[in-house]
Amino acid sequence: MKVILQDSVLKLGKAGDIVEAKPGYFRNFLQPRGLAVTASKGTLKKREEDLEMLKKKAEKVHGELVALGDKISAIVSMTIKVKSGDNGKLYGKITHQEIADLIEKEVGVAIDKRVIKVNQDITAVGAYKATIKLAPDVVSELDIDVVAENAHQIAAV
C-alpha cells in the first residue's frame, strides 16, 4: 500500500516521501505513531501544497542569507584590539564566538559561530582571513586584523 511519510523513518524514507509499505506495518506501527498517512487524492494534494509552501519558504530564507552574505562581504576587514605580551602573543586566543559577536555588532544580525572558519588559530597579533559559509552557495570572506592595545611596547621591540 502507498503511504506518505509525515516524519523520517529509518530504512523507509524521509518526511514527504511516497513509499510502499505493507498494510500491517502501516496499521500497527506507522499510523499509530503519526509517522505516515495513506496516499489518497486528498493527502496527495495536501502534500503538493505543503511542498510548494516549503519551497517558497526555502527561497525566502536563501534570499535573506544572500543579503546577509553581501553585508558581511561589504565589511571587508575588521580590527580587533586585544591585550598581548611584548612579543605579540595574545593572552589566550580570539574565538569564533568573538568574531561572530563583532560581525553581529557591525551587521546587526546574529550569525552562528559554527559557520565561521579561520585559516589558523588567532593566538598572535597579525592579519588573518576568515570564511563565513552561510549556505553551500553563500560564502563571504573577511580580513581580520588583530592589533595590540599596547602597540607602543611591541613597536619598540
N, C-alpha and C positions, 0 to 999 in steps of 0.2 A: 504494500500500500504506500502511496506517496504522501509524505508529510513535509511540513515546513518547520524547520528548526527555529525556535524562539531564542535559544541560547546555544552556545557552542557545546557539543557533545563529543567526548574523546572517541576516536576511531569511527565517527559517523559524519561529522561536518561542523561548520561554523554557523553562527546565527544568520538566518535569512536564506540558507541553502534549502533547496528542494531535494529530498533524498528518499530512497526506497527503504522502508522499514517493515519488518514482519508485524502482523496485526497484534500478536501477543506482546511483543516488545513495546509497541506503541501504547497499548491499553494498560499494561502493568507497570511500565517504567517511565516512558516519556510523557504521556499525558498527565498522570497524577502529579508529577513534579513541575509541570508547566514548561517543559523543555521543547514540546512540539505540538502542532495542531494539524488536523487533516488538511490536505491540499484540495480545497473546494474552490468553486469560482469566486466566492466572496473573499476567502482568505488569500487567494492568489492576487486579486485586485488590491486588497489592503497591503499585501507585500510590495506590490509595484509602487503604490503611493508612498509607503514607508521608505523604499529605496530611493525614490525621487527626492523626498524630503531630506534624507541623509546626504545625498549628492549635493543638493543646494547648500546645506549647512557646511559640508566639507569645502565647497568652493568659497564660501564666505570666510571661513577660518583661514584658508590658504591665502586669500586676498589680504587679510589682516596681517598674516605672517610676512608677506612680501613687503607690505608697507612698513612694518617694524624693521625688517632687514634693511630697507632703504634708509630709515632713520639712523640705524646703527652704522651703516656704511658712511653716512654723511658726517659722523663724528670724526672719522679718520684716525685721530690719535687722542689718547688720554694721558695725563700726567698724574702720577701718584707720588705724594711726598711721604716718606717714611723715615723712621729713625734707623740709623745704621752705625756700624762701627767705623773706626778710622780707615780701614781698608776697603770700605764699600759694601761689606757683607751686612745683610739685614739681621735684625733680631727676630728670628722666625722667618716666615715666608708669606708672600701675598697669595691668598687662596682664591679659588674660583668664585666663592661666595662674595668676597670683597669686590672682585671685578664685576659680578652681577649687580651688586648694590650701587657701584659707581655708574654702570650703564643705566640702571633704573633712575638714578638721580639726573642723568643727562637727558634721557629719552622720556621718562615719565611712565614707563611701562615695565612691570616686573618680568624678568626672564629667569628661567631655571638655571641653576649653576651647572647642571649636567650637560647643557648644550654648548658650554664654553670649553675650548681646547687651546692650550698654550703650548708653544713649541718646546718649552722646557720649564722646569720649576723656577719660580721667581724668588731667588734667595739672595740676590745682589743687585746693586744699583746698575741700571743699564736699559737698553731697549729690547723689547720683546714683542712678538707678534701673536695675537690671539685670533682664533677662528670661532665664529659663532654660527652653529648649524641649527637653524630654527626648524627646517624641514629638509627632506632629501634634496630638494632643488632650490632651497633658500639658504645661502651661505654668505656671511659677511666677514670681512677682515677688519681687524682693529689693531693699531700700533699702540703699545703701552710703554711709556717712558717712566721709569722708576728713578726718582731723584731723592737725594738725602736731604732731610730738614737741616742738617748741619753741613751744608755743602762747602763752607769755607774750610772745614777741617780736612776734607778729602782732597780739595784742590791743593792744599799745602803739601800733601804727601807726594 
